[in-house]
Each structure stands twice: as C-alpha cells, then as structure tokens.
Amino acid sequence: MVLTVDKAKVPATYSRTNPFHAKVLKNIDLNREGSSKETRHIELSLKGSGLAYGPGDCLGILPENNPQLVESLMKEMNWNAEEAVTINKQGDTLPLKEALTTYFEITLLTKKILQQAAGLTDNEELQNLVAVENVDQLKAYIDGRDFLDLLREFGPWKASAQELVSLLRKMPPRLYSIASSLAANPDEVHLTIGAVRYTAHGRERKGVCSVQCAERLPVGETLPVFIQTNKHFYLPESQDTDIIMVGPGTGIAPFRSFIQERAVNEAKGRSWLFFGDQHSTTDFLYQDELEAYQKDGVLTKLDAAFSRDTDQKVYVQHKMFEHSKELFEWLNNGAYFYVCGDKQYMAKDVHNTLITIFENEGNMTHEEAEAYLTDMQKQKRYQRDVY
C-alpha cells in the first residue's frame, strides 16, 4: 500500500531562510507624551504558523531598508530602479531598487567595503584612507557612516550599479527578546522595541528594523519572522525557585515573558524585578501591568530607578545596592539572577555591584566574591541577555 501525502495540508517549517509572515495585531508607543524616547509594543499573530517559543527566546525579523534612504541612493547615482542586479553567488537577480530595499545592508560600512571601493574610483582621499598606515583614520571614518556617505564623498565612480552593490553584504536579520509567554498569549508573540534615531556626520540616522517597526508597520501589515531559541536564558525548571530580574529600558522584554509564564503556571517561587529608565512619568514601560502583577502577588518586589528624576542619577545598580542585604539573602538561598539590556555599561555595572554586595554582605574578599559569582554562572543561576 502506498501512502500519498497531500502537500498542501502539510505545514511548512518556518525558519530564518523561510520566514513566517506574521500579521500585526497591535503597535503602540509605550512612552507617554513628553518622553525623549519611542518604545513600541508590538503584538504579532502566529496563527497557522506552527511556531512555538519559550520564555527567554528571541524573534528574528527580516527588515527592509528605509525607502527614503534607498531613494537618496538612487538619486545620488542616477540609477535605474528596474535594472536587474545579481545579489548572490547563486546568480539570483532582483530589480536594483528592490535589492537595495530588501536584500543589501546599506546602513553600515566595513573596512573591506572601503578597500574594495577604492578600486572603483580614482578619488585620492579614498586611496589615502585605505592605505595601511591610516588604519585608525579608516576606523574613525567607518563609525556612524553608511553607503550613501561613501558614494557621495569619494566619486566620481567608474563602476556600474552592479559593481557597486556587489560591495555590500546581505542584510542580517534583527533579533529581539520576546516579551510574551505563549501559554498566556496563544498564537501570539509580543515585542518591545526602542526606535533608534540619532544624528551623525550631518545626517539623521535611523535604525533599520526599529524605525521600520515604529514608522512603517501599521495594524494588518505583515512582518517576516522566525523563532531563535536562546539556550542561555531561561526560567528555572522548578516553579518554586526565586528569580531576580534586572531589565532597564527595553531590557524589560524577556521579563514580561517570565512574569506572564509564572502567572499562568501559578508558580510558588518569589520574583523581584529591577526596572530603570529616564523619567517615571513618561518612561515607566508596562507600569500598569507590573503594578497589577505586584498587587496580585505574582511579582513579589518591584524596584524602579529613574535616572533623570533626581539631581544624582539613579540607575538599577544603585537600587540593587540599596537592597543589598535582602538581595544577598535571596541569592544565598538559591535564587536565579537575570540581566537583560545594555552590554556596554549597564551589564558591567550590575556585575560589579553584585561582587561588591557579596563582599559586604557575605564577608568575602574580592577574589571570593568573584568565585561565588563564577559558581553561580556554572550552576546557570546567573544568566545574561545583553546587546
């Protein structure tokens, strides 16, 4: 007997190379009027995708470049939008404008791009910049500049559109910590995304994915997504284990997922959240939700630090230090400690504060405190999702 399978009924496996087009159910600004920030809360439908995720996992998004930036490139070079260009080694082609919108990374420069570009122009300034002895100047030039800057500043170009776009790499997907529990929100995935906008080298710059989500993603639109599991950031197996979460700004995202999951499972373990941002009146993300969880006992403790509300800037690590005795008791009794958010400053400050707390509250030397923290890491009781 031969079994035939109706392929139309077999669900496709969605992945990085075959993303699911998730419909936007909600897209709102979490910051209140008067804030200098814009943080989007986005809810996407996973209905019919078969995709599943756990607390701590990430959602990958395949973004598109800003249409205004693409238009500026086309104008600068007087390119034909419909000209077919080869985009990869397999020989696949796309119309030029579409390739610049959906395929190529046009907002970042690399040393390699500039070195190869130097072969496509006689511009002396660029030849000097890529010279071996000018490696520091090259590094400084790359920082904060994009493909449009390169094309504007180092012409005239003796190259076709094909040759110039061949300098570019494929745009990588953007990964965001998931801000929801699947158990609490079946068929949905939520995100917390801070829109990145800044001025550099005389031009306004916009984060590719964050500003697409903020400016060009209305309800009903779809977004190509996939699930990226995170094997290094997850809730304890036991529902009875206490958890301490440090997540300022958009670092709150996975902890919203953790708290929702624990609420659904009626976990007995205590939970303590340290949140931080600029102003309490405009930047307390998910304030009503978090305070409701605290009232219901799902969230045992909630400490928030608002850096611009006082003369002395107060950050999450200062709040930790204020509660060092209790924090050490929780950790000494087996609590898990989680950090999510800024890698450059916040995560380092939190790490160093933990060591100071261990020294003070545990009567440890600096070396003993470091060893204690290393031991927590080995036991998977100290987990970080930093970027």
N, C-alpha and C positions, 0 to 999 in steps of 0.2 A: 504494500500500500504506500503510495507517495503522498506526502503531506504538502499542500501548497499554501504559501503564506501570502495573504493579501497585503502587499507592502504599504498600501495607503493607510492600513489600520495599525501598523507598527510605528510607535512614536519614535521620532528622530532623537538621537542623542545630541543634546546641545552642549557646545564646548567653546573654547577660545576660537577655534577655527570654523565653528558652525554656531554662531551665537543665536540666542532666542530673542525675538523682537517683542520686548515687554511693553505693554500699554501703560501709559502714565495715568494713574488714578487721582493723584493729588500732588501739587507742587506749590509749597507756601514758604514765605520768608519767616524764619523763627525769630529774627531780631525785631525789636519794636522800633517805632519811629524815633529818629534821633540817634540811632546807632551808626557807628562808622563802618560796621560790618554788614555783610549779607550772607546769612547761613540758610540754605534751602533744606526743607524737609520734603523728601520725595517718596511717594508710595507707588510701586510698580506692581502690575499683575503678572503672576507666573502661571496663570490658569492654562492648562493644556500643555505645559512645558515638560512636566515630569521632573523638574528641577527641585532639589531639596538642599537644605543647608542647616548648619548648627550654629549656636551662639559662638561668636569669635571668627566665623568665616568671612570672606570678602566677596564682593560683587565686582566682576570685571566689566568695564564699559568700553565699547569701541566708539570713540568720539569722532566728531567731524571738526575740521578747522573753521575758524570764523570766516563767514562769507566776505566780510569787508576786507580782511587781510588777503584773501585769495584774489579779490577784485583789484586790490592795490598792486599785487604781484603781476597780474595780467596786464594792467595799465602801464606799469613801470617798464615792462619788457615788450609791450605791444604784441603780446602773444595771441594766437587764435585759440579760443576756448574749445573748439571742436577738434583740434589737431590730435591725432591718436599718438599716445606715447607708451612705450613699453615700460612696465612697472616692476618686473621681477625677472629672475633668471629663467623662469619657465616660459617667458615670452608673452605673458598676458598683457593686453593693452587696455587703456581707458582713454576717453577724451581728456585732454590736458586739464581743463578746469575741474572735472570730477576727480582726477587723480590728485590734484592739489588739495581738494576738499576732503576726500575720504581716505586717501591712501598714504600720502607722504607727510613726514614730520617737518613742518615749515617754521616752527617757533623756536627751535634750538639749533645752535651751531656747534660743530666739533672741530678739533684740530685737523682731523682727516679731511673734513669738508673743505676747509680753507686751503689746505695743502694741495688738494686736487683742483680746486677752483683756480689756483694760481697758474695752472697750465692752460686755462681758458681765457686769459686776459694778459695784456702787456702792462697792466697797471703796476707802476713801480712800488707804490705804497704797499700793495698786497705782497709783492715779491719780497720786500724787506720784512714784512710781518711774519712770513713763514720761514725766514732764514733761521738756521739752527740756533744762532746766538741770541735771537729775540724771543725765545720760548716764553718768557714772563709777560712780554707785551702781547703775545698771541693769546695767552690765557686770559689776560685782562680784557682783550677785545671781545672774546667769545662770550664772556659773562654778561648775560642780560640782553644779548643781541640775537637777531633772527635772520632768516633767509632774505627777507626784503632789505634789511640793512646791508647785507653782503652785496646784493645785486645793485643797490643804489650807490654804494660807496666805492666800488672797485671796477666800474666799467671803463671804457666800452668793452663789451663781451664779444669775443669771436667764436661764439658757440651757439648751437641750436637749442631749442627748448628741451629736446630730448637729452642732450649732453648735460645741460644744467640740472634738470630734475634727477638725472642719474647720480648726482652727488648726494642726494637725500636718502635717508633710511626710511623704512616703513614705520608708520606711526604706531607706537606700542599702546596696548590697552591701558586704561587707568583703573587701578584697584582701590576700592573704598570698603572700609569696615562696615559690615551690615548692622543696621540699627534696629532690627526687629527680631522677634522669635517666631519661627514658622508655626510652632504649637499655638501661639497666641494670635497669629495672623495667617491662617491657612491660605495658600495660593497668593501670598503677597511677599514682597521684600521692600524694606524701607531703608533710606539712606539719609545721612546728614552731611551736606557738602557746603563748605565755605567757598564763596566766589572769590577768586584771586584776580585782583586788578591792581596795577601799580604803574608808575611812570619811570622809564629808564631811557637814557640817551635821547631825550627829547621826544619820545613817543609813548603813548599809553599802551600798556601790555595787558593781555588778558589770558588767564589760564584756559587752556583748550577745552577741557571737559567741564570744569567748574562753571565757566561762563556760558557754555552751551546749555548746561542744566539750569542756570539762572535766567538766561535771556531767550532761549530758543527751544523750550521744552514744555509746551502747553499741555493741559489735560487732554487725553485722547491721542496724542502723538506716541510713537513707539521709539524704543531705545534698544540697540543690540547689546545683549548682556550674556554673561556666563558666570557660574559659581567657581570661586577659587577657594578650596579648603585651606584652613590655616591650622597646621598640626602643632603649632607652638603657642596657641592662645585659645584656651577652652575652660569651661567650668569644671570644678572638681567632680569626680564621679559621685561622691556622697552628697546628698542633699542636706546633710547635717553639718557640713563643713562651712565655717565662717569665711566670708570673702571681703577684701578691702579693695576698692577700685579708685584709681586716680585718673580722671579724664577731663582735663580742661578743654574748652572750646569744642571743636568737632571730635575731640578725643572721647566725648561722651557716647559716641555712636555704639560701640560694642557693648557698653554697659547698660544701655537701654535694652539691648537684646538679652543680656544676662538677667536683668531685673524682671523683664517680661516672662522669661523662661522659668525663673524661680517662682514667680507669682502663680503661673499656670500649674506648676508641679507642687505648689504649697510646701516649698522647702522649709525645713526647720532651722537651717543654718542662718546665722545673722549676716547682714550685709551693711557695708559702710561705704558711702560714696563721697569722694572729694572732687568737687567741680570748681572750675575757675574761668573767668573771662574779664572783660574790661569794666562794664557797669552793670550793677544789679537790676536797674530799672529797664534796660534795653537789651541786655545780653545774657540773661539767665535762661539758657536753652532748656526746653521741656520743663520749665518751672512747675506748672500746674500738675503735670503728670507725676513728677518726682515727689512733690509735696503730698499728693494723694497716696502714693505708694508708702510714704513715710507714715502718714496718718493710719493707713491700713496695717502697718507693721511689716510690710514686705521689705521696706528699706528701713533698717534699724537706725542708722545715723546718716545725716546729710550735712556736710560742711562745705560751704561755698566761699571762695576768695575772689574779690573783685578789685583788680589792680588799680583802677583809675578812680575809685570812690573815696580814697583816703590820700593824704599827703605822702605817707610812706606806702610804696607799692606793696600790696599783699598778694602773694601767689600761693598755689596749692601746697608747696613745701613748707610755707610758714604755718599754714593750718595744721599740717601733719605734726610739726614741731610743737604747736600749742597743745596737742593731744598726745604727746609722745608716750606718757605713762600707759594710757589705755591702748594705744596702738601697739606698743611692745607686748602688752598682756595678750592681745588678740593673736599676734604673730607667734608668741611663745607657746600659745595653746593650739597651734596648728593652722591658723588662718592662711588662706592664699592671698597673695598680693599682686595686683594687676596695674599696669601703667599703659595708657594709650595717648598718643599725640606727638607733640614736637620732640624730635630726636636731638636737635642741636643744643637746646638749653634746658627745657623742662625735664626731660627724662634724666639728664645728668644731675640736675639739682635735686630731684626726687631720690635718686640713687644715693647721692652724698648725704642727704638728710636722713635716710634710713640708717646709714652707717653711724652717723652722729647719735641717733636715737638708741641704737644698740650699745654704743659706747657708754652713754649716760645712764640709760635705764637697766642695762644688763651688766653694768660694771665691767665692760670689756676693753681691752686695748684696741687700737685701730686695726691691727692685724687680725685679732679675734673677731671683731665686728665684720670685717671683710670676709673672713672664713665662714661666719654664720650666714651671711648673705649668699655666698657661693653655694653653701649647703642647701639653702632654700631653692636656689636655681636648679640644683641637681635633683631635688625632690619635686621639681616642676611647680613649686609653691611661689615662685617669683617669675611672672611672665610679662613680657613687654610686646606691644604692637606699636612701634614708633616709626616715624617717617619724616 
